[in-house]
Amino acid sequence: MSEPPVHTFRLQGRRLGRVLGDLEAEVMEVLWRKGQGSIREVWDELRSKRALAFNTVMTVMNRLVDKGLLHRLDRRRNYKYRPAIRRDEFLARVSRDVARALLADFGEVAVAQFLHVLEEVNPARLAELERRLAGRRAVERRRGR
């Protein structure tokens, strides 16, 4: 399966809403939790939290199919939808794509700012990163790189 592309990353927004629309993110969260569901099942769950038209959810789910994030399963004209990618895989891919774009566009500045923010927000993670880098360097030395 080819990976669905990430085209947008918004600085405003939260979590998956940074790379998907807010409703797309909510739909994906429901289906990642349930495994699969019909439009009606997803709509029922989402409308318990806010007013939402059935057709809006249908449109969003069909767009997620077009984007390669959902599969539509034909169950005798009662379509079920399931995620095309696991949540952890999607998060890893998005993180990788954003990191690549930042490094390609901003290089050393991006690395320096990443380290600065990591030190500011979570110094323990910075120490973990240092351990991982040391381990990777040791492996490379053994391989003769």
Summary of the structure (lengths in Angstrom):
residues: 145
radius of gyration: 19.7
end to end distance: 32.8
largest distance: 61.0
contacts: 347
relative contact order: 0.10
helix: 66%
strand: 6%
